[in-house]
Each structure stands twice: as structure tokens, then as C-alpha cells.
Amino acid sequence: MSGFYPLNAVSGGSDALPDGVALLRHAIRAAFPGRIAVVSSFGAESAVLLALVAEIDPRTPVLFLETGQHFRETLAYRAALAAQLGLSDVRDIRPDPAALAHGDPSGDLWRVDPDACCARRKIAPLAAALAPFDAWVSGRKRFQAASRRHLPLIELVDGKVKINPLADWDGARIAAEFAARALAPHPLLAQG
């Protein structure tokens, strides 16, 4: 992971932490070229991060956890947004069919044991998909939950660098970026 930690190279030579967008650009282009992925739910706020990634390098792998439980509107939004932004490497990450056949054969484990469902449909598949990468990018933001109030721009998680470039963004900034970039909203937002 050499080449990443002199962050003053990103912040103009100062010791201050860089802006999240500058950090994202540095991570994709300089620190981890070809060794970084973006994890996206293609949810309500995802388009902003994906637009930034597409501007930096549209070939950056985008990992989408295809749990088999998504609304069809989300799947259609994923396809439309990837096409609009020119993202050329969106990967559907699916759970192991054998693990589902054994642990969730009827597909309703989420009702009785959500943690076990997430372990099979999200955690294990994501860990496997991230294995070849040294770093990954998340769209998490501090304003989303009290538990994220102190979310850092950079974390070390399971030996990988995790970058949260929008950590300090608020809802107003996200909305402004949607408008400035003419990004389509997730279709389920209109339904409440």
C-alpha cells in the first residue's frame, strides 16, 4: 500500500487532511491504480459518488451486491445510471448459491434472522469480491446516522484502505450535486 499515506501530496503539501474529492482522485489515479474498487448500492444518494468516480476513471470497478432481494426499480436505476455515467466495469456480486441453498432455501431468512441473511447475502460475497483489491470506496456520510457522526475520510478495515470521500458532505450538498450534474433521482424516491 505504499504511495498512499503521504497525504500531504494530496492536500498541496500541507499536513491537513485532503478534501474528499481530491482524496478520491489521488486514490484512484495515483495510490491504487487498478487496485481499488467502489462499493455501491445504487441507492438514493449513490449517483453523486458514482459521477465523481466516472469523471476520474470510468473503468474503476464498481461492486454492486446483487442480493436477490432488490426492487426491480433499483436494478433498472443501476443499469440506467451506469450507462449515463459511462461506467464500464459494474460488477454484480452475488451470494454463493450453495450457501443460500443450505442457509436460506426459501429466500426469507431476512424475516427471522436479518444478521444471518446479511452474512450470506452481503458480508461473505463482499469480502470475496474485495479480495483482489488493496482499497475500496464507500459512499457513507456522517449525517446518515448518529453512529457515523465521526466517520473518517480514511479507515483501515481488514487490512484494506477504505475511503469515505463524502463523509463530511451533508444532504444539501448532495442535493446540489444532483442538480448541478443533472443526475436522475432513484425512481423509488418519488414513491416515498
N, C-alpha and C positions, 0 to 999 in steps of 0.2 A: 504494500500500500504506500510505497514511497512516492513522493511528489505531491501528496495531498496536504500534509499537515503544515507546511509553511503557509498558513492562511494569509499572512501579510502580503503575499504575492497577489491575492485576490482583492484585498482591500487597499490597494495603492501604496503598499509598503508600510502601512501603519499596523499596530498591534490590535486594532479594533476588529471585531468580527465583521465579515463582509455582509453586504446586502444579500438576501436570499437568492435573488435572481442572478447576481454575479457569482455566488457560490455554486448555483446550479450550472451555469455556463462553464465555470472552471472544472467542476466535477466531470461533466460530460466530455469537454474538449481536451482538457489537459491532465487531470489527475487520474481518471479511469476510462480513457477512450477504449470502447469495445468491451469494457468490464463493468458496466453499470446498467441497471435496468430501472424502469419506473413501474411501480405497482399502482394500478388504478382500478377503482370500482366503476368508473364511468357514471358516477353518481351526480347529484345536483350541482356540485361545485367543481367537478373534475376537469371541465373544459379549459379552465384558466391554466392550470398546471400543464395540461397536455399541449395547449397552444404555445406556451413558453418552451417546452421541450421540442416541439416541431420546429420552432424558429432556430433553435440551437443546432439540432441534428435530428431530422425526421426519421432517421434509421435507428434511433435509440430503441431498444426493445421495451415494449410496454406489456406488462404481465396483467392479464385480466383473469381473476379467479372465477371460472365458469363452474359454479357450484351445482348447477342443475336446478336451482331454486329462484332464478332471476325472473322478473317480469319481462314479457316479450318487448315492452317499450324500452327497457334498458338495453336489451340486445340490439334492437333497431338503432337506438341512440349511439351505441358503441360503434356500429358499422358506419353510420352517417358522419359521426364526429371524426372518426379515423380518416374517412375519405376527404372530408372538408379540410382537415389539417395536413393531409398528406403523410400521415404516419404510416410507415411501410413495414413495420415489424410488430404488429399487435398479436400477442400470443394468448390463446385460450389455455388456461391452466386448469386441468380437470382432476378431480379426485381419482384415486386408484379404484377401478371397477371392482376388484376383489375385496377391497376394504369396505366399499359400500354394500356389496352383496352379503358380506359377513355381518357388518355392524349396523346397516341401515337399509335392509332389503325392501322395505315398503316406502322409503323416502320421507318418513315422518318423524325421524329421530329428533328433529328440531323442536317438536312439541313437548317431548318428555325429558330430553337431556340436551339442551342447547350447547353446552360446553363440549359434549362428545360429538355432536353434529359438526361444530366448528373445527374440532380437532381433525375430523375425517375430511371435511369438505374444503377447509381453508388452510389450517396451520400446516398439516403434513404436505399438501400439494405445493404451498408457497415455499416451504423450506427446500423441497426438491428443486423447484424452478429457480430459486436463488442460488443454488449450489455453485454454478459456474461463474457467478459474478462476485466482485470484490466490494461492490457498493450498490445501494438501491435508494430510490427516491420515493417519498411518501407525500401525499397531499394534506396531511394532518395540520390543523391550525389550533392555536391556543384558545380562540374564542369558542370552539366547538363544545368544550366540556370543562368543568372545574378540574378534572383530573389531568387536563392538558395545559393548564394555566402557565406552567413553567417549561413547556416543551422547548427543547433546544433546537437550534438550526442543524446541529450535527450530533449524532449519537454513535456509539459503538454497540452493536447488538449482535450477539452470537458470532463475534469475530468479523463482522462486516460493518462498513461505514453506512449509516442510514442518514440521509439528508432530508430535512423537512424545510424546503426553501420558502414555503408560505406560512411558516409557523407564526410570524408576527403580523400577518395580514388579518384584517377584520372583514366583516360582512359587507361593509360599504365599499371597501377596496375591491373585493371580489366582484360585486355588482358593477362597479365602474369598469373593471377589466372586461366583463361580459359585454357591456355596452360598447366600449371602445373598440373591441375586436369583432363585434357583430357575431358573437357566439350564440348558437341556438341553445335555449334552455332545455333541460331534461324534460321530456314530454309529460312525465308524471307530476311535475310541479303544478301544471295547470289543473290537475285533478285534486290538488290539496294534499 
